[in-house]
Amino acid sequence: MSKVLEIIRERIKHLEKDIEELHVDAAKWSMYEFDEDRNPYYDYMDKDEAKIKDLKELESYLMEDEKKLEAFEIIKKKNVLISNLKISNNLVEYNRWVDDESILTQEEFELLKEVLWNEHN
């Protein structure tokens, strides 16, 4: 996993912890003040939730890019013919038609199918 993804995930955890603490503070504030529209903690929670949403979206994009890079490395390393991969419905069928250097594991096969399917559909 890339360092950027680690940083993003750490930041998300930190913001989620902050939101939990803000919920407690908002509840305490509401015990003494009945006008929830004036409760300042809700603004902080909304801002943190928006940040979390943005970070999770960025995390998703980066994970897709990492999958593409990993797929590219597999294609390079094992000399995968994409045309063979596209017509193969399962790993056994694919591995039957390739030489020993190009045999894929189930995980590699599924990753390649996923990435190629997403790229071309």
C-alpha positions in Angstrom: 0.0 0.0 0.0 1.3 3.4 -0.9 2.4 5.9 1.8 -0.3 8.4 0.5 -3.0 5.8 1.2 -1.7 5.2 4.6 -1.7 8.9 5.4 -5.3 9.3 4.1 -6.5 6.3 6.1 -4.8 7.7 9.3 -6.5 11.1 8.7 -9.9 9.4 8.2 -9.5 7.5 11.5 -8.5 10.7 13.3 -11.5 12.6 11.9 -13.9 9.7 12.9 -12.5 9.8 16.4 -13.0 13.6 16.5 -16.6 13.1 15.4 -17.2 10.6 18.2 -15.9 13.1 20.7 -18.0 15.9 19.2 -21.2 13.7 19.6 -20.5 13.4 23.3 -19.8 17.2 23.6 -23.0 18.0 21.6 -25.1 15.8 23.9 -23.7 17.4 27.0 -24.3 20.9 25.5 -27.9 19.9 24.7 -28.6 18.9 28.3 -28.3 22.6 29.2 -29.3 24.4 26.0 -32.5 23.2 24.3 -32.1 25.1 21.0 -30.2 22.5 18.9 -29.8 25.0 16.0 -27.4 27.0 18.3 -25.4 23.9 19.2 -21.9 24.7 17.9 -20.7 21.1 17.9 -23.0 20.2 15.0 -21.2 22.6 12.7 -17.9 20.9 13.6 -19.4 17.5 12.9 -20.7 18.5 9.5 -17.3 19.9 8.5 -15.5 16.7 9.7 -18.0 14.5 7.9 -17.5 16.5 4.7 -13.7 16.1 5.0 -14.1 12.3 5.6 -16.3 12.0 2.5 -13.7 13.8 0.4 -10.8 11.7 1.8 -12.7 8.5 1.2 -13.4 9.5 -2.4 -9.7 10.3 -2.9 -8.8 6.9 -1.3 -11.0 5.2 -3.7 -9.4 6.8 -6.7 -5.9 6.0 -5.4 -6.8 2.4 -4.8 -8.0 2.1 -8.4 -4.7 3.5 -9.6 -2.8 1.1 -7.4 -4.8 -1.8 -8.9 -4.0 -0.6 -12.4 -0.3 -0.4 -11.6 -0.3 -3.9 -10.0 -2.1 -5.3 -13.1 0.4 -3.7 -15.4 3.3 -5.2 -13.4 1.6 -8.7 -13.6 1.1 -8.2 -17.4 4.8 -7.2 -17.8 6.2 -9.9 -15.5 4.2 -12.8 -16.8 3.9 -11.7 -20.5 0.1 -11.9 -20.3 -1.6 -11.7 -23.6 -4.7 -9.6 -23.0 -6.6 -11.2 -25.8 -6.2 -14.6 -24.1 -7.3 -13.2 -20.8 -10.4 -11.5 -22.3 -11.7 -14.7 -23.8 -11.0 -16.9 -20.8 -13.9 -17.4 -18.4 -11.8 -18.9 -15.7 -8.3 -19.4 -14.5 -8.0 -23.1 -15.4 -9.0 -22.3 -19.0 -6.6 -19.4 -19.2 -3.6 -21.3 -17.7 -4.2 -24.3 -20.0 -3.3 -22.1 -23.0 -0.2 -20.3 -21.7 3.4 -21.4 -21.1 4.7 -22.0 -17.6 6.1 -18.5 -17.2 2.7 -16.9 -17.8 0.6 -19.0 -15.5 -1.4 -16.8 -13.2 -2.6 -17.3 -9.6 -6.3 -16.9 -8.9 -5.7 -13.5 -7.2 -3.7 -12.3 -10.3 -6.4 -13.5 -12.7 -9.2 -11.8 -10.8 -7.3 -8.6 -10.5 -6.5 -8.5 -14.3 -10.1 -9.4 -15.2 -11.4 -6.6 -12.9 -9.0 -4.0 -14.1 -9.5 -4.8 -17.8 -13.2 -5.1 -17.4 -13.4 -1.7 -15.8 -11.1 -0.1 -18.4 -13.0 -1.4 -21.4 -16.6 -1.2 -20.3 
